[in-house]
């Protein structure tokens, strides 16, 4: 093990760009949902099914992606992943119907399942232990940038060239990232040796109750993340009566900015608790507890009397969801070690995908029938339940 290099945050920044590109590709569908619904004649339940198909492919592939990255190495893993999802992004712009769109989203789920495990591996290799939640926050900054750019990019391309060109342009951007990362990877030394071919067997990790606690907590807490990632534009159109253009250009890009700030806050909070003497796992649990209480306010979003106040509640909710998330995504590295970092994070990625597979059609059906009030009320309590699970199952590394 070496001391973390002074340029380690440059490596994190470049991985931030990769996460941005991933979520631009992913979030264009949410931003363009009303236009695609209109062209293909989709119901909200069918839109939820498309989100679910992506999530199922994402979840089922994630463990394999994590093992592949731990065994083949970080550079090989991320290059294969980003090349694949960029190609699928281009193909999405050429689809002609509901089934074609589902096929593209399934392929995107397979390709993007390597993004978060690779990001976790980069955090494990380049950063010191106390910096890992902040490293996860960098990944969330990238995600948030993608979520901010996607609705603006969608509106611009849709107005000038049609919705298809937005997917093509986003896909082409991904290919430009690969040589940039390879250059940075050569220039920035790692704090930890990469032991290729020594990733943990899935059967070994599957016997560890700490992993199952993390999986359960991630499933519960990320229901709020999934809600705002996939349904913010629809929420603003349906609840507040905005057009798609108004929703995307005036409001939908704001909550992801607060998500990025929440990632930094969550990483800083656990870092501060650890600096005050709390063991690292306990510091993360304290940060998660604070976030879970703050997230009870999510239930107020559809009850807000104005669009500005509704957006403010979404911003608050997104902020604390990500403050919670960066700590849970740092814990597999703390608990299972650098050589199993991608596999551990992939387990959480799989859990998120499976949760979203079930949640998305449910949200679509509930919104079609009853609106967003019961949906927001239900997800508001989930992070608190996740914190309880972590308190019961987590142990010091």
Steps between C-alpha positions, in 0.01 A plus 500: 500500500623850410395839628209644296645703213431874484340449156260234629204741475579548131432129450177541696404797283544301180285222645249773582479568127437132431210499744368816335500337160335188637216696654452726200439185295275365773306816584417609148213251506351662813543850354346403166232269642201720404619530137579129471170410665318712245684358196475135611158530670628379839316508832687592818487133597674409173760768564552348843547160334776642279675638809450161664656311206811719526513443874463123476782470246710737713439296814561156351825606333646704788652210701670366188624849414645539849682166487626582149643836611667352810659225291576676169603831653352848527615631163376205297170496685410864458611520135287200404204640690505853365560390140200268523258749654604773255424270206162414648425869549550562128280201419220637720468799271422264214225296667157501340257367760421375848675163466811655346517754780470224760782306331726805500431574864571138594834519315576831672434339837751224423765746383458753781506240777878538507502874569444508877715192574783658298453829683514315833816324386658834409412640843656193665821522295568873505371628837569450870237325712363817660457661157281228349161658567632822348620293205151355467373857512712579193317222320171653609615839372549336164156342519349835594676676213353243266155550650531879463631483143251238379177707520670809356663296224172319435310825463759654269528203268128427507417855397759514219553145374247270669540274802701232317804719442536561873571129552742486205700803618522372859622162381775650286633701795580180688763391249698820566541410868701180447834653387468769768476242777783285366727805497407593859539140618858501372577831669351454849652237733263293712502489880426127499629213286243348267487123544348377176341160497449498879148633528283327757279212401136599505425199721743630763345845516149351493565341840581834665199652676656847480461487122135399530442788740652742249288352221179536703585856605581595142173358372303696760684832482541522124126490437509880537797529268322291236185709536666833427745365244224355282187697580589865570396626156183290509428629854529861388282440195230302679490665845593858413351518148818603318590408144799273441710797384405710802569215740841416354633851439363673810502239778607139425871584476510658850458198735807317361714798603385447857566128463865582425520726805341226706773260397767740621305564820457130573868428440606796711262405779638148545857633459434750779353233729805281436738790570327543837590144592210288380598171332457525124192277475336678794574837338325389183201372699464834677497685169240256364282554808500877458408465132218251565326739739529789254347286225165471674422837339477326159130437569433875470603535133156446337328703774704817441283797397724618217743364242789684665428345840445156348837526327658612827371187675634284216839675536502434877403137443762443231767671715452269798448188290845542351654595837370163616610317184866604489551345841329172420697470175827563687429228756564194275855630444545556875366157590625273220829656386653652188531172311124442530391862454330464162324178601369654823375816331351287223283326757348836591465585132312174449275578798417841361419356159272232643322754717443729203379208291213451743451863599472663158188322370346539846563875499357529149183314596459690828546837332255407225238408762568709811766761422829558681372548857502132607824434313691780676353407838609137462858566392557767767530240779713249311845651577425495873424128477827457308693672778349262755611203289855637481512553876411136552729342240811719469819415682840659504737390222 
